[in-house]
């Protein structure tokens, strides 16, 4: 099975699984807490970033920096809310709203940084040019669909009031989807900016040596 076929199967299975979980949680009587939803929203964003790292294999720095930054912010926030003065912040009904909005906006910056980190001549190790282009095309629809499902969950459970927080979140998520889609579209159009290891002479020579040894 080719890398492209494996990728398509993973995308279909993941989309179906996310859809099933969303429908099942929407029907069950005991709903997840707002903290659980925010945590799953945060982790899903990291998984999407990891998904792009798997494709490009050249944005590891952005992932490392983002994890470190979020850990520092979480530690500061936790220490503050544990204090007598900061505990009042948790009583604010808008506290979950600005948390998800912060996550959304910060991932716009991280997604932009990830694409800007890619330089001409970056090496793609796992795919040839044809498969790489097809995978990027599918990723536009796959990631957009996953984000819409995640957003619907947040909108139903946290940002259900039609206020400025809800509008700001929707706008930020639209921008994020556009950044991801346009970044992929740019690399599809300019696919020749990448070097593909499986099409290189070094890979052919290595494959030939391994075949001779067998």
TORTIRO-544073 format. One record per residue (C-alpha): x, y, z; residue number from 1; residue in one letter. Coordinates in steps of 0.5 Angstrom, whole numbers. Example, Ala and Ser with C-alpha at 12.3 -4.5 7.8 and 13.67 -1.06 7.14 Angstrom:
BEGIN
r px 25	py -9	pz 16	num 1	residu A
r px 27	py -2	pz 14	num 2	residu S
END
This chain:
BEGIN
r px 0	py 0	pz 0	num 1	residu X
r px 3	py 7	pz -2	num 2	residu X
r px 4	py 13	pz 3	num 3	residu X
r px -2	py 16	pz -1	num 4	residu X
r px -7	py 11	pz 0	num 5	residu X
r px -5	py 10	pz 7	num 6	residu X
r px -6	py 17	pz 8	num 7	residu X
r px -13	py 17	pz 5	num 8	residu X
r px -15	py 11	pz 9	num 9	residu X
r px -13	py 15	pz 16	num 10	residu X
r px -16	py 21	pz 14	num 11	residu X
r px -23	py 18	pz 12	num 12	residu X
r px -23	py 14	pz 19	num 13	residu X
r px -21	py 20	pz 23	num 14	residu X
r px -27	py 24	pz 20	num 15	residu X
r px -32	py 18	pz 21	num 16	residu X
r px -29	py 17	pz 28	num 17	residu X
r px -29	py 25	pz 30	num 18	residu X
r px -36	py 25	pz 27	num 19	residu X
r px -39	py 19	pz 31	num 20	residu X
r px -36	py 22	pz 37	num 21	residu X
r px -39	py 29	pz 36	num 22	residu X
r px -46	py 26	pz 35	num 23	residu X
r px -46	py 21	pz 41	num 24	residu X
r px -43	py 26	pz 46	num 25	residu X
r px -49	py 31	pz 43	num 26	residu X
r px -54	py 26	pz 45	num 27	residu X
r px -52	py 23	pz 51	num 28	residu X
r px -55	py 26	pz 58	num 29	residu X
r px -49	py 28	pz 62	num 30	residu X
r px -45	py 33	pz 58	num 31	residu X
r px -37	py 34	pz 58	num 32	residu X
r px -35	py 40	pz 63	num 33	residu X
r px -33	py 46	pz 60	num 34	residu X
r px -26	py 45	pz 62	num 35	residu X
r px -26	py 38	pz 59	num 36	residu X
r px -28	py 41	pz 52	num 37	residu X
r px -23	py 47	pz 53	num 38	residu X
r px -18	py 42	pz 54	num 39	residu X
r px -20	py 37	pz 48	num 40	residu X
r px -20	py 43	pz 44	num 41	residu X
r px -13	py 45	pz 46	num 42	residu X
r px -10	py 38	pz 45	num 43	residu X
r px -14	py 37	pz 38	num 44	residu X
r px -10	py 44	pz 36	num 45	residu X
r px -3	py 41	pz 38	num 46	residu X
r px -5	py 34	pz 34	num 47	residu X
r px -7	py 38	pz 28	num 48	residu X
r px 0	py 42	pz 28	num 49	residu X
r px 3	py 35	pz 29	num 50	residu X
r px -1	py 32	pz 23	num 51	residu X
r px 3	py 38	pz 19	num 52	residu X
r px 9	py 36	pz 22	num 53	residu X
r px 8	py 29	pz 19	num 54	residu X
r px 7	py 32	pz 12	num 55	residu X
r px 12	py 37	pz 12	num 56	residu X
r px 17	py 34	pz 17	num 57	residu X
r px 21	py 41	pz 18	num 58	residu X
r px 16	py 45	pz 23	num 59	residu X
r px 19	py 41	pz 29	num 60	residu X
r px 21	py 48	pz 32	num 61	residu X
r px 14	py 51	pz 32	num 62	residu X
r px 11	py 45	pz 35	num 63	residu X
r px 17	py 45	pz 41	num 64	residu X
r px 16	py 53	pz 42	num 65	residu X
r px 9	py 52	pz 42	num 66	residu X
r px 9	py 47	pz 47	num 67	residu X
r px 14	py 51	pz 51	num 68	residu X
r px 10	py 57	pz 51	num 69	residu X
r px 3	py 54	pz 53	num 70	residu X
r px 6	py 50	pz 59	num 71	residu X
r px 9	py 57	pz 61	num 72	residu X
r px 2	py 61	pz 60	num 73	residu X
r px -1	py 55	pz 64	num 74	residu X
r px 3	py 55	pz 70	num 75	residu X
r px 3	py 63	pz 70	num 76	residu X
r px -5	py 62	pz 70	num 77	residu X
r px -5	py 56	pz 75	num 78	residu X
r px -1	py 60	pz 80	num 79	residu X
r px -5	py 66	pz 79	num 80	residu X
r px -12	py 63	pz 79	num 81	residu X
r px -10	py 59	pz 86	num 82	residu X
r px -9	py 66	pz 89	num 83	residu X
r px -14	py 69	pz 93	num 84	residu X
r px -14	py 75	pz 88	num 85	residu X
r px -14	py 70	pz 82	num 86	residu X
r px -19	py 66	pz 84	num 87	residu X
r px -25	py 71	pz 83	num 88	residu X
r px -23	py 70	pz 75	num 89	residu X
r px -26	py 63	pz 75	num 90	residu X
r px -32	py 66	pz 78	num 91	residu X
r px -33	py 71	pz 71	num 92	residu X
r px -38	py 67	pz 67	num 93	residu X
r px -34	py 70	pz 61	num 94	residu X
r px -27	py 66	pz 63	num 95	residu X
r px -28	py 60	pz 59	num 96	residu X
r px -30	py 64	pz 53	num 97	residu X
r px -23	py 68	pz 53	num 98	residu X
r px -19	py 62	pz 54	num 99	residu X
r px -22	py 58	pz 47	num 100	residu X
r px -21	py 65	pz 44	num 101	residu X
r px -14	py 65	pz 46	num 102	residu X
r px -13	py 58	pz 44	num 103	residu X
r px -16	py 60	pz 37	num 104	residu X
r px -12	py 66	pz 36	num 105	residu X
r px -5	py 63	pz 38	num 106	residu X
r px -6	py 58	pz 33	num 107	residu X
r px -7	py 63	pz 28	num 108	residu X
r px 0	py 65	pz 30	num 109	residu X
r px 3	py 58	pz 30	num 110	residu X
r px 0	py 56	pz 24	num 111	residu X
r px 3	py 62	pz 20	num 112	residu X
r px 10	py 61	pz 24	num 113	residu X
r px 10	py 54	pz 21	num 114	residu X
r px 9	py 56	pz 14	num 115	residu X
r px 14	py 61	pz 14	num 116	residu X
r px 19	py 56	pz 17	num 117	residu X
r px 19	py 52	pz 11	num 118	residu X
r px 24	py 55	pz 7	num 119	residu X
r px 26	py 53	pz -1	num 120	residu X
r px 30	py 47	pz -1	num 121	residu X
r px 27	py 44	pz 5	num 122	residu X
r px 27	py 36	pz 4	num 123	residu X
r px 21	py 32	pz 4	num 124	residu X
r px 23	py 25	pz 6	num 125	residu X
r px 17	py 20	pz 6	num 126	residu X
r px 13	py 22	pz -1	num 127	residu X
r px 15	py 23	pz -8	num 128	residu X
r px 12	py 30	pz -11	num 129	residu X
r px 6	py 27	pz -14	num 130	residu X
r px 4	py 24	pz -7	num 131	residu X
r px 6	py 30	pz -4	num 132	residu X
r px 1	py 34	pz -8	num 133	residu X
r px -5	py 30	pz -7	num 134	residu X
r px -4	py 29	pz 0	num 135	residu X
r px -4	py 37	pz 1	num 136	residu X
r px -10	py 37	pz -3	num 137	residu X
r px -14	py 32	pz 1	num 138	residu X
r px -11	py 36	pz 8	num 139	residu X
r px -15	py 42	pz 6	num 140	residu X
r px -21	py 39	pz 6	num 141	residu X
r px -20	py 34	pz 12	num 142	residu X
r px -17	py 39	pz 17	num 143	residu X
r px -23	py 44	pz 15	num 144	residu X
r px -28	py 39	pz 16	num 145	residu X
r px -24	py 37	pz 23	num 146	residu X
r px -24	py 44	pz 25	num 147	residu X
r px -31	py 45	pz 24	num 148	residu X
r px -33	py 39	pz 28	num 149	residu X
r px -29	py 42	pz 34	num 150	residu X
r px -32	py 49	pz 33	num 151	residu X
r px -39	py 47	pz 33	num 152	residu X
r px -38	py 43	pz 40	num 153	residu X
r px -35	py 50	pz 43	num 154	residu X
r px -40	py 54	pz 40	num 155	residu X
r px -46	py 49	pz 43	num 156	residu X
r px -43	py 48	pz 50	num 157	residu X
r px -39	py 55	pz 51	num 158	residu X
r px -40	py 60	pz 46	num 159	residu X
r px -48	py 59	pz 45	num 160	residu X
r px -49	py 66	pz 47	num 161	residu X
r px -50	py 71	pz 41	num 162	residu X
r px -45	py 76	pz 44	num 163	residu X
r px -38	py 79	pz 42	num 164	residu X
r px -34	py 73	pz 44	num 165	residu X
r px -38	py 68	pz 40	num 166	residu X
r px -37	py 73	pz 34	num 167	residu X
r px -30	py 74	pz 35	num 168	residu X
r px -29	py 66	pz 36	num 169	residu X
r px -32	py 65	pz 29	num 170	residu X
r px -28	py 70	pz 25	num 171	residu X
r px -21	py 67	pz 28	num 172	residu X
r px -23	py 60	pz 26	num 173	residu X
r px -25	py 63	pz 19	num 174	residu X
r px -18	py 66	pz 19	num 175	residu X
r px -15	py 60	pz 22	num 176	residu X
r px -18	py 55	pz 16	num 177	residu X
r px -16	py 60	pz 11	num 178	residu X
r px -9	py 60	pz 13	num 179	residu X
r px -8	py 53	pz 13	num 180	residu X
r px -12	py 52	pz 7	num 181	residu X
r px -8	py 58	pz 3	num 182	residu X
r px -1	py 55	pz 6	num 183	residu X
r px -3	py 49	pz 3	num 184	residu X
r px -5	py 52	pz -4	num 185	residu X
r px 1	py 56	pz -4	num 186	residu X
r px 6	py 49	pz -3	num 187	residu X
r px 1	py 46	pz -8	num 188	residu X
r px 2	py 51	pz -13	num 189	residu X
r px 10	py 52	pz -12	num 190	residu X
r px 11	py 44	pz -10	num 191	residu X
r px 18	py 45	pz -14	num 192	residu X
r px 21	py 49	pz -8	num 193	residu X
r px 21	py 42	pz -4	num 194	residu X
r px 27	py 37	pz -5	num 195	residu X
r px 24	py 30	pz -5	num 196	residu X
r px 29	py 25	pz -2	num 197	residu X
r px 25	py 19	pz -5	num 198	residu X
r px 26	py 22	pz -12	num 199	residu X
r px 34	py 23	pz -10	num 200	residu X
r px 40	py 20	pz -13	num 201	residu X
r px 42	py 18	pz -6	num 202	residu X
r px 35	py 15	pz -4	num 203	residu X
r px 36	py 11	pz -11	num 204	residu X
r px 43	py 9	pz -9	num 205	residu X
r px 41	py 7	pz -2	num 206	residu X
r px 35	py 3	pz -5	num 207	residu X
r px 40	py -1	pz -10	num 208	residu X
r px 45	py -3	pz -5	num 209	residu X
r px 40	py -6	pz 0	num 210	residu X
r px 37	py -10	pz -6	num 211	residu X
r px 44	py -12	pz -8	num 212	residu X
r px 45	py -14	pz 0	num 213	residu X
r px 38	py -18	pz 0	num 214	residu X
END
